[in-house]
Structures are given as C-alpha cells and as structure tokens.
Amino acid sequence: MDVLALTATPIPRTLHLSMMGIRDISVIATPPEQRRAIITYVCEFDETVVSEAIRSELYRGGQIFFVHNNVNSIERMAARLKQLVPEVRLAVAHGQMGENDLEKVMMQFMAREVDMLVCTTIIESGIDVATANTILVNRADRFGLAQIYQLRGRVGRSDEQAYAYLFIPEESQLGTDAQKRLKVLMEHSDLGSGFQIAMNDLKIRGGGAILGASQSGHIAAVGYDMFLKLMEEAVAQLKGEPITDGLEPEINLSMSAYMAEDYVADIDQRLSLYRRLAKVTDLKEIAAMKAELTDRFGPLPEETENLLLKIMLRVLAVRAGVKRLDLFGQQLVLAFSEIHQQRPLGIIEMVTGGKGLYQFTPDHLFKAGLTKAPPEACWPR
C-alpha cells in the first residue's frame, strides 16, 4: 500500500523520519500565481494597534480573524474588541459550542454577515476564506511554531495583501523557546517557507519517538545532527548497504579562526553560521558565504577570514583523502586516510616528480615547504 501525506509544516517526528530516509519527502516550494507573502508584525498587545488593524481591513471590505485561545475569557475579549471598534460585526467561535451554533456562526462568516471572527485555534486547518486577510493572534508565545504558521496561513489565500499581528507579553517574560519560535517566523515570512519553518521546529523541539506516541523530543542529549547520523547508519545496515565512515579531517593552523562576537553579535546567528560552514562541501560555497557575510555584517575581521580559510582547507582535505592537516609557518604536513584514497600511487608520483620539494616519511606523512605566498592569500576570493 502506498500512502501520500500532504502538509504545510510536518510535525518534527514526520520530518525526522523523512530526513533519515525511512519516508520519502518532496517539497512544493512554488506558491500559487499572484499569491503574496503575508506581512507579519510581532508586538505587545496594544489597543491602538488592534483597532487600527481591524479598521484598516474593514475599510477595504475584508474580514478579520482574532485568535484568543482561552474559552473561559473569549466572551470578555469579544466584548472588549466590540468596545474598541463598535462598528465591527463580530461573532465568537470555539470548540465547546454546540454543533449547530458553531455551524451557524461559521456560515455567517462565510456569507460575510460577520466581519470579525473571535475564535480559538478551531480555525487552524480546513478554513479557506479568500476575503479574510487580517489575522490577530493573542499570546502568540503560547503556540508552537508550526501552529502559528498554520494560523497565519488562514489569511492571504487570494491576491490581496494579507497581514498577521502576533501579540506577545514583554520580551523579558518570554521563554527561550518562545523567542526562538518568533524569531524563526520573522526570518521565514516568504511564500513557500513552510519547510524551513518545519526544520527549525524540528531543531527546537527534537524529532520524537520513531515507534511511539511522542511527536517531539528524545534527542536533545546527543543533538539532532549526531542522532540523524546514527539513525542513517542503522537504516543503511538494515538495508544491507555498505557503511563507510565519512572523512572528518583535523585541521591545525597557527592562527585564530572563529566568528567574532563583535562581528556577529547574536549568538543564534553565530551558531547558525557555524552549522552552515560545517556542511560546506564546495569551494564556491565558501566564496558565496564570504560575499553574504560582507553584505550582512561588513568587511570580515582577520579571525573570520581565517575561519573561512580553515573551511577551505577542510574541503580540499576531504577531496584528497587527508585525515589530518598541519600548517605551521611555511611547513605543510598531511596525514592520509587509506580507505579514502582514490589514487594511492598518486602521492608517490607527486613526491618523485617534485624534485626534492616534497617528502614522504616512513610513518606515512607528506611534508611540503610553502614558499610562494602566505596561506591567507590562497583561498578563493
């Protein structure tokens, strides 16, 4: 039996299974024609902002969702909103209403007899109202990343410009994970960004249990990247596929190489850049990274230049099957990995043809003197 599952933002466990190869995944990144990205604002709850947002949508003949995910106080919130904007026609919808009453309210909203729906997360999926293009979410910090993305997706379902207002308490009261979730939403507001949001949700919450009910967590102890590597090896072993450990060369340089704090002040951005650099496999990616860093943060300090040089040497070492590279002054020493050599005799040919410039010691170390230029002049510009 073949099963096709469609989702805007897969839950961590589902995405985790796909990343391990247990399930296949395809990404549809092209949005519908003439669809616009939703303009998103994150701010504290302010009555002026709320009333202006509602009136702006009413002025252009649209409808509004106001998400207040607390059934006990939703009626009081609806009364407060009615007091702020007396001219708005509003109705309340939540899961504890009777089936007939809820259906009546939803039909009134669909028929445009109601301008604003004050509701819980009952609208999270299955709601497609082209005329509703403003959504206000109260206490957005209490929602999961994928959940906020789904809620935001209730608007902007036509060619009209849509707006989302995410109301949060003071920043000092936000938890670490809540801050990360909101930051991801602001960074990935373009159309077709659901996959990137799901990946960040996976990193924040963890991948969950493969055989069990838990949809997140369980991998924080070893980190997602290591857990994924271990699972890939286990799946390959079960399939009878050969397992060859990837080459992780040790690069030793007599220079400071790091992403300076005064260059990239935000710790999450620094960690994200380190992760991206750790995955670089092509020299063109390094040049592109340098251009991006210069554009975002200004000219590179010496330590960051050295970091990119170190990444370049790592890429070249992997290509050459080098497991350790030592570069001190003008002396280069390479230790080769036998199982990662495609042309073992090529080393001997290079030494014999080098006219004394290269040495190959009895303990299998390749040594060379660098005389033409300092190493920092060698990496691609």
C-alpha atoms as one frame of an Amber mdcrd trajectory, in Angstrom:
protein
   0.000   0.000   0.000   1.274   3.478  -0.920   0.395   6.466   1.299   0.660
  10.130   0.278   0.555  12.681   3.116   0.233  16.425   2.434   1.102  19.103
   4.992   2.207  22.733   5.116   4.537  22.118   8.078   5.224  18.488   9.019
   5.445  17.696  12.723   9.007  17.026  13.982   8.644  13.230  14.009   7.272
  13.090  10.441  10.025  15.347   9.119  12.601  13.428  11.146  11.532  10.134
   9.530  11.914  11.698   6.093  15.369  13.119   6.881  16.510   9.632   7.957
  15.289   8.056   4.719  12.529   5.978   6.321   9.968   8.035   4.409  10.410
   9.888   1.120   9.747  13.628   1.007   9.011  16.062  -1.810   8.840  19.832
  -1.341   6.466  22.052  -3.318   8.114  25.465  -2.961   6.286  27.304  -5.753
   3.297  29.327  -4.465   0.064  29.829  -6.422   0.232  32.519  -9.091  -0.264
  36.102  -7.815  -0.146  34.941  -4.174   1.609  37.469  -1.886   3.706  36.896
   1.219   1.911  37.710   4.489   3.282  40.811   6.214   3.839  39.814   9.849
   4.152  42.048  12.908   5.245  40.870  16.362   4.474  43.310  19.181   2.897
  43.674  22.606  -0.904  43.841  22.801  -1.902  47.445  22.185  -5.480  48.620
  21.796  -4.496  51.273  19.254  -2.739  48.695  17.069  -5.699  46.325  17.370
  -8.315  48.926  16.451  -6.255  50.297  13.547  -5.675  46.804  12.147  -9.393
  45.973  12.322 -10.498  49.267  10.813  -7.929  49.042   8.005  -9.332  45.666
   6.950 -12.925  46.898   7.254 -12.068  49.937   5.140 -11.001  47.733   2.222
 -14.030  45.487   2.584 -12.270  42.471   4.121 -12.763  40.199   7.122 -10.683
  39.500  10.223  -9.752  36.546  12.412  -8.968  37.293  16.077  -7.480  34.215
  17.766  -7.894  34.089  21.549  -7.235  30.520  22.640  -8.975  30.614  26.021
 -12.626  29.580  26.088 -13.137  30.924  29.633 -12.277  34.507  28.662 -13.119
  34.594  24.956 -16.501  36.299  25.524 -14.837  39.041  27.597 -12.250  39.521
  24.847 -15.043  39.770  22.235 -16.816  42.426  24.341 -13.555  44.367  24.688
 -12.992  44.287  20.920 -16.578  45.426  20.295 -15.958  48.344  22.640 -12.751
  49.248  20.773 -14.387  49.082  17.342 -18.180  49.499  17.792 -18.894  49.342
  14.065 -17.467  45.854  13.568 -19.881  42.917  13.290 -18.296  40.097  15.257
 -19.110  36.572  16.353 -17.467  34.046  18.657 -16.463  30.502  17.659 -14.847
  27.773  19.752 -14.871  24.004  20.107 -17.130  23.883  23.185 -20.073  25.421
  21.346 -22.925  23.250  20.207 -22.557  21.781  16.745 -25.484  23.714  15.296
 -24.445  27.011  16.896 -20.866  26.652  15.638 -22.042  25.801  12.139 -24.367
  28.817  12.129 -21.544  31.194  13.132 -19.176  29.780  10.508 -21.818  30.032
   7.781 -22.484  33.657   8.763 -18.769  34.387   8.465 -18.551  32.654   5.090
 -21.592  34.642   3.900 -19.924  37.873   5.066 -22.691  38.581   7.567 -19.902
  38.770  10.174 -16.807  40.973   9.776 -14.629  39.513  12.518 -14.481  36.005
  13.946 -13.196  35.897  17.534 -12.124  32.283  17.841  -9.808  29.674  19.288
  -7.438  27.515  17.245 -10.507  25.787  15.821  -9.713  27.635  12.580  -6.197
  26.179  12.393  -6.978  23.920   9.439  -9.675  23.460   6.826 -10.655  27.146
   6.681 -10.339  28.872   3.309 -11.918  32.332   3.270 -10.493  34.454   0.459
 -11.971  37.674   1.874 -10.309  37.249   5.299  -6.892  38.898   5.026  -6.053
  40.111   8.526  -5.423  37.828  11.494  -4.611  38.892  15.050  -3.237  36.234
  17.411  -3.301  36.973  21.128  -0.479  35.483  23.255   1.322  34.068  20.223
   4.163  32.979  22.526   1.963  30.119  23.786   1.660  28.486  20.367   4.021
  26.065  18.673   5.980  27.151  15.636   4.066  25.035  13.120   0.785  26.001
  14.786   1.426  29.728  14.372   2.434  29.108  10.774  -0.846  27.276  10.165
  -2.848  30.052  11.819  -1.073  32.708   9.795  -1.906  30.701   6.685  -5.659
  31.282   7.236  -5.205  34.685   5.583  -3.561  35.659   2.308  -5.442  32.999
   0.348  -6.162  35.324  -2.586  -4.230  38.010  -4.449  -4.967  40.566  -1.682
  -2.132  41.655   0.616  -2.599  39.911   3.976  -1.430  40.959   7.447  -0.728
  38.961  10.609  -0.348  40.525  14.060   1.241  38.317  16.717   0.719  39.771
  20.193   3.159  38.778  22.937   3.930  39.920  26.512   7.045  41.921  27.329
  10.159  40.388  25.781  11.714  39.855  29.220   8.822  37.500  30.084   9.263
  35.309  27.009  10.865  31.897  27.393  13.922  30.954  25.338  11.988  28.626
  23.026   9.231  31.209  22.508  11.835  33.774  21.458  13.362  31.270  19.016
   9.955  30.437  17.520   9.022  34.072  16.930  12.446  34.843  15.515  12.113
  31.981  13.010   8.679  33.246  11.945  10.054  36.711  11.256  13.043  35.350
   9.325  10.916  32.982   7.202   7.921  35.011   6.115   8.326  34.443   2.369
   5.991  32.255   0.345   6.912  28.579   0.383   8.872  28.857   3.636   6.932
  26.124   5.450   9.736  23.585   5.036  12.323  25.910   6.602   9.946  26.589
   9.499   9.389  22.856   9.971  13.161  22.264  10.027  13.603  24.907  12.723
  10.697  23.404  14.667  12.489  20.055  14.499  15.709  21.622  15.823  13.903
  23.422  18.656  11.650  20.541  19.817  13.536  17.415  18.741  12.498  14.553
  16.478  10.242  12.454  18.697   9.981   8.676  19.044  10.006   6.627  15.838
   7.957   3.854  17.473   5.702   5.576  19.979   3.265   8.403  20.609   5.727
  11.225  21.240   5.875  13.646  18.300   8.851  15.656  19.590  11.789  15.479
  21.995  14.035  12.478  22.892  17.188  13.567  21.014  18.411  16.577  22.983
  21.087  14.527  24.763  23.145  13.854  21.620  21.973  16.657  19.345  19.939
  16.307  16.177  22.841  16.083  13.715  24.516  13.245  15.641  21.218  11.430
  16.174  20.447  11.693  12.463  23.873  10.313  11.573  23.435   7.345  13.923
  19.984   6.581  12.527  21.209   6.814   8.911  23.911   4.263   9.703  21.379
   1.942  11.376  18.960   2.177   8.430  21.781   1.516   5.929  22.880  -1.520
   7.952  19.340  -2.932   7.981  19.126  -2.453   4.210  22.438  -4.275   3.745
  24.122  -1.206   2.285  27.878  -0.711   2.820  28.745   1.771   5.551  31.833
   3.935   5.113  32.565   6.471   7.806  32.702   9.960   6.387  36.072  11.680
   6.490  36.263  14.392   9.159  39.754  15.851   8.747  41.584  17.505  11.618
  42.849  20.953  10.547  45.593  22.531  12.689  46.590  26.135  11.951  48.757
  28.533  13.935  46.155  31.298  13.781  42.911  32.308  15.493  39.871  31.212
  13.483  36.350  31.924  14.762  33.210  34.020  14.204  33.928  37.096  16.306
  31.222  38.265  18.746  31.707  41.911  17.841  31.234  40.955  14.173  28.089
  38.779  14.590  26.600  39.812  17.920  23.577  37.476  18.023  24.526  34.035
  19.386  21.805  32.218  17.429  23.057  33.763  14.178  26.634  32.734  15.010
  25.557  29.151  15.733  23.543  29.067  12.501  26.577  30.292  10.531  28.824
  27.689  12.189  26.335  24.945  11.244  26.224  26.157   7.653  30.015  26.270
   7.435  30.257  22.758   8.877  28.158  21.471   5.954  30.141  23.215   3.190
  31.440  20.751   0.585  32.355  23.039  -2.326  34.794  25.943  -2.656  32.153
  28.045  -4.433  30.019  27.872  -1.279  32.859  29.461   0.704  33.152  32.373
  -1.716  29.362  32.805  -1.589  29.456  32.720   2.212  32.128  35.421   2.274
  30.034  37.630  -0.014  26.969  37.091   2.184  28.848  37.874   5.409  30.315
  41.039   3.909  26.888  42.139   2.728  25.176  41.431   6.082  27.840  42.368
   8.632  30.521  44.350   6.790  34.182  43.579   5.980  35.443  40.352   7.534
  37.790  40.618  10.532  41.005  38.597  10.420  39.653  35.802  12.653  36.667
  35.236  10.367  38.908  35.305   7.283  40.991  32.612   8.971  37.841  30.593
   9.725  36.884  30.567   6.042  40.462  29.590   5.163  40.184  26.672   7.601
  36.903  25.565   6.000  38.539  25.775   2.561  41.388  23.548   3.736  38.867
  21.086   5.195  37.021  20.856   1.852  40.293  20.267  -0.008  41.409  17.722
   2.614  38.201  15.699   2.163  38.728  15.677  -1.611  42.303  14.493  -1.212
  41.532  11.880   1.454  43.543  13.709   4.126  42.639  12.894   7.725  44.947
  15.478   9.335  46.449  18.719   8.045  49.079  20.674   9.989  50.078  24.112
   8.697  52.617  25.961  10.831  54.558  28.788   9.266  55.690  27.633   5.841
  55.545  23.911   6.682  52.619  21.766   5.492  52.173  18.229   6.845  49.456
  15.867   5.605  48.366  12.512   7.022  46.314  10.460   4.536  43.413   8.110
   5.211  43.991   4.823   3.402  40.303   3.927   2.978  39.511   7.322   1.423
  42.275   7.274  -1.194  41.160   7.051  -4.817  44.718   7.074  -6.245  47.192
   5.962  -3.549  50.053   5.849  -6.072  49.410   9.492  -6.940  51.127  10.564
  -3.713  54.279   8.663  -4.658  54.173  10.135  -8.172  53.901  13.639  -6.739
  56.848  13.118  -4.372  59.108  11.608  -7.037  58.212  14.338  -9.536  58.647
  17.167  -7.065  62.445  17.404  -7.399  63.028  17.343  -3.663  60.247  19.800
  -2.765  58.157  17.091  -1.097  58.871  14.340   1.418  57.008  11.181   2.349
  58.178   9.875   5.712  58.242   6.212   6.851  55.276   6.940   9.162  53.233
   7.930   6.058  53.317  11.701   6.448  53.516  14.002   3.431  55.585  17.145
   4.033  55.965  20.223   1.858  57.520  23.663   2.254  55.397  26.652   1.213
  57.455  29.436  -0.312  55.375  31.424  -2.806  52.701  33.150  -0.683  51.277
  33.224   2.849  48.243  30.950   3.305  45.722  33.789   3.723  46.388  34.826
   0.103  45.424  31.412  -1.244  41.731  30.978  -0.557  39.179  31.852  -3.282
  38.000  35.447  -3.475
